[in-house]
Amino acid sequence: MKKSLMSLAVAATFGLVTVAANAEEAYQGAWYVIPSVSAMHPDGVLGADGVGPGVSLRLGKELSEHWDVQIGGSHAYADPKSGAGKYEQSLLGIDALYFFSRDSLRPYVLAGIGGANNRIDYSAGKGNHISWAANVGAGVQYLFTENLGVQGELRHVWSEATAGAARSTPGNTYLSLGGIFKFGVPKAVAAAPVVEPTPAPMATPEPAAAPAPAPEACKPTVETITIGAEKLFGFDKYKLNGESKPVLDEVVAKIKAHDDVKLVMVTGHTDRIGKKAYNQKLSERRANAVKDYLVSQGVDASRLQAVGKDGSEPVVDCKGTRGKKLIACLAPNRRVVIEATHEQQVGCNK
């Protein structure tokens, strides 16, 4: 049973790392470090007593909407059940993590491989063995801000240990809690809101001697408000940030001031970085987030529609630009467009 579980952990890690590396080739995720404290419950075959303390340090990278990779090491120890001495385990390895959400609360599962040093120094027997290690686990992250959070995790680690002439394959269980410190999040240039009202058509003048023309049908006027995504969302996020409220409150005031506004179309746009399917989902989520806020502020939901356009309607191209300069250059493409359609125009024939 242990061997089958260990084989599964090794195979899963190789597979998950490969999938994660190819999941979003242009995903601009953050780096982060996690210093942690832990409690180790050693396998009974090791002759250690109860639970021992430990520490760990890991470096992580967000690879895609669902995948992270973490590398790092840990050290823990426990006292023997009888006599003097100590059991110690040091680990170094790489883990692939699958996240079920990128919201503030982020549950995940993991699998990993690496190396272990199991050192047994009991009065009744000694041993020091360096071996492979494999582990599986589950945990949850919670982010207080864009850059700070906590991670709690439960994992089970298999390795080989030697005491005297006997060799065993113990499985130790770790419960850990650590802080998340993110860095390297790309900062895009914010695009200011631009209001682009469509001018009303001019009435056709009547010739002095000609009979009056037939009444002209009223044509709807469309008022367009374009808001840079950085004014509303964090980079690659779809939850409204703290700066979005005053910007959207102005939009709410404009809509409520015009009873003739019959339709408000909210369209989310992304840039071309990343895969089309991911950007489509992100643009739709952003459009719906803005729509939901407008409804929460009293705009009739029946007057609102939300759609996503991914990166298919760019306003800038930025050919020949790469890296952070490309992210900054494409900022105007990351936007939310709000189009308010007025049923009537002042000055047209009814």
N, C-alpha and C positions, 0 to 999 in steps of 0.2 A: 504493500500500500504506500509506504513512504517513497519507494523508488518510483512508483508511477506518478505520484504527486510531484516529486522533484523533476522528473522528466517533463511533465506538463509545464512546470514553471520555467524551465530552460527553453523549451520550444516556444512557449507563449512570449517570453521576453524577446527572442530573436524575431518572431513574427510581428509583435507589437512595435518594436523599434523600427522595423522596415516599413510597416504601414504608416507610423507616425512621421517618418522622414519624408514620405511621399504624399501625405495627406493634403497639405496646402503648401505648394512649392514657394509661394511668395508671401506667406502669412507673416505679418510684422508683429510677433509676440515679444513679450518682455523677458528679461533674465531676472532671476531672483535667488536669494540665499535663505536657508532655513536652519538656524541653530536651534537645537532641541534638547530637552531632557527626557529621559525614558526610564521605564521600569522593565527589567528583563525577568521572565519566568523560565528558568532553565529546565531542560528535559530531565526527567527523573534518572536516566541512565548516567548522568554526569555526577550524581552524588552531591549535588549542591542543594542548599536549604532555602526554601521560600523564594522571595523576590529580591533582586539586586538592582542598584541604580546604574544609570548609564548616560552618556551624552552622544550627540551626533551633529554633523554639519553637512549640509547638502547644497549643491548648486543646481538650479533648475532652469529650464527654457521652455516657454510656450511655443509649441510647433504648429498648432492648428486650433480650430474651434473646439476640438475634443481632446487633443493629445499634448502631453508634456513629456519631457525626459528629465530625469534627475540623476546626478552622480554625487557620490560622497562616501563618507566613512562614519563609523561609530565605535564606541568602546563601552563595555559594561562588565560588571563582575558580581560574584555572589559568594557567600561563605559556604563551607562544606557542612553537611548534616552532622558530622561528628569530627572531633579533632580540630587541629589548626590548619591554616592554609587559606587558599583562595582559588576560585575558578574565574578565569577572565576570557572574554571573547572580543576580538577586534574584527571589524568587517569593512570591506571596501568594495563598492559595486556600482552598477548602473541599473536604473529602474525605468520602465515605460509605464506611464499613468494615463488612464482613460477617464476623462471628466464627463459627467452627465449633464453639466450645465456650466456656463461662464457667467452666471449671475453672482451676486455677493456670496451666496452660499453654494459651495461647489463640491458635491460628493464625487468620489472617484474610487476606482480599483487599480491595482498595480501588480506587476510581475517583474522580477529582477534576477540578475546573476552577478557573480563577482568572486571574491576570495575571502577566506576566513582564517584567523589564527586563534585556535583554541588552546589555552594554556591552563593546565591543571597542576596545582602545586599544593597537594594535600600531604599531611604527615603520613597518611596511609598509602600514598601513591602519587607519582608525578608523571607528567606528559606534556609535550608541546608539539602541536601538529598544525601545519599550514595546508589548507585544502581549498577546493572549490566551495562556493556557497550559492544557494538558490532560495528565493523567497517569493511569497505572494502576500497580498494584504488589501486593505481597504481603509479609506479615511475620508476626511472632509476638510476643506479650506473655507475660511470666512474672511472676507476683505472688509476692513473698516473704511479704507480709502483706496484710491487707485494704486497706492504703493505700499500699504501696510496691511497685514492680516495675521491670522493664526492658522496652524495646521495641526489637526489631531489624527492619529493613525494607529492602526493595529496591524501588525505583520508577523508572519511565521517564517523562520529562517532555518534551513537545513544545511549541515556541513559535516565534516568528519572530525572526530576527536580521538586522542589516544591517551590512555592512562596505563602505565606499565606496558604489558604485552597485549592488552586488549584494545581493539579499535571499534568504535561505534559511530553511528550516524544520527546524532541528536537533532532534535528540532526545537529551537528556542522560540518563545513568543515575546514580542516587544509591544509595549504600549507607550506612545510618545506624544509630546506636545511641544510645539515650537512656534517661533515667530517668523512671518514672511516679510522680507524686505526686497521689494522689486526695484529694478533699475533698467535703463536701456529702452524705455518705452518711447517710440518715435513721437516727436512733437511736430505736428503739422501746423502750417501757417493758417491762422484763422481768417476766414473770409467774412467780411462785414455784410449784414443784410442789405440787399438791393431791392428797391421798390420800382417796378417797371409798369406803370399804368398804361393801358392801351388807349390812345387818343380816340375820342368819339368822332365818327364820320361827320363831315360838314354837310349841312342841309343844301340841297340843290336850289339855287336862286330861281325865282319865277320870272320869265320874260314879262315885260310890262304889258304887252298887248295880247299875250297868250292866255288861254283859259287856265285856271288853277289845275295843277297836276293831281293825279290820283294820290290819296294818302299813302305815305311810305311806311311799310311795316317796321316796327321797332326791332332793332337788332340788339342782342345782349352784349354788354360790355364786360370784358374779362380784365380784372386787376390781378397782377402777378407780384408775389412777394417771394424773393429768393433769400434763404438763410443758410449761411455756411454751416456745415455739420458740426464744426468745432465749437460753435456757439451753443449747441444743443447736447452733444454727446462727447464722451471720452473717445479716444482713438480706438476704432474697431469695436465700439460698444453701441448698444441700442437702448440703454436706459437713460432717460433725460438727466442731465447734470444740474448742479445748482445755478449755473448761469442761464439756463434756458427759460426760467420762469418770467423774468421781465421782458424777454424778447417775445415769447409767445403771448404774454398778457397784452402786448400792443396789438398783436394779430386779433385776439379775442375782442378787444375794444373796437377795432375797425369793422369786424363782422357784425357786432351787435349794433353799431351805429347806422347800419344800412339794412333796413327791412327788406329792400329789394334784392338782397343777395340770396339766391335760391339754391346755389350749389357751390360747395367749397371742395376742390380737389387737392389732396395732399399727396405729393409724389416724392419718394425717397430716391436719391441717386448716390452711387458710390463711384470711386475711381476704378481704373482697370486693373489695379494690383490684386492678385489673388485669382481664384477660379470663379467662373461665371455663376455657378450654382450657389456658392457661398455668398457672393456679392448680392445675388438676387434676394436671398433670404434676409441678409442684413438690411438691404434697402427697404424691403417690405416691413421688417420689424421697426425700423426707424419711422417710416410713414405712419404706421399704426400707433406708435408711441405718441407722436404729435397729435394725431386724431383723438386719441383717448384723453389727452390733456385738454384739448379744446372742448370736448364733451364735458369733462369734469368742471370746466369753468362756465358752463351754462349754454354752450352752443348746441343747438338741436342736432342730434345725431343723424336725423334723416336728411340734413343738408350736407353731410360730409361723406366723402369717399377717400380711400387710401390705396395707393398702388406703389409698387417698387419697380425701378427701371435699371437696377444694377449699374454697370458702367457703359451702357449702350448709347447714352446721349451726352457725350462730353462737351464741355465748353472750351477746354484747352487740350492740347495734344502732348506737348513736352517730349517730342522725339529727341533721342540722343542723350537724355538725362537719366542718371542712375542713382541708386542708393537713397540717402536722406534728401538729396536735392530733388529727386523725382517725387518723393512723398510731399515735399513742400510745394513743388510746381503744380501738382495735381489737386491741390486744396480746393480750387474753385469747382472741381467736378464732384467733390463730396458735399452735397447740399440737399436741402429740403425745399421744394418749390410748392407754394400755396397759391392756388388760382381761385379767385372769388368771382363767380359769374353773376352779374347784375341782370335782372330780368328786363328792366326799363332803362332808358337813357333820357336825361333831361334834354328837351328841345326837339325830340323826334315826334312825328305824328302818331297818334294812338288809333 
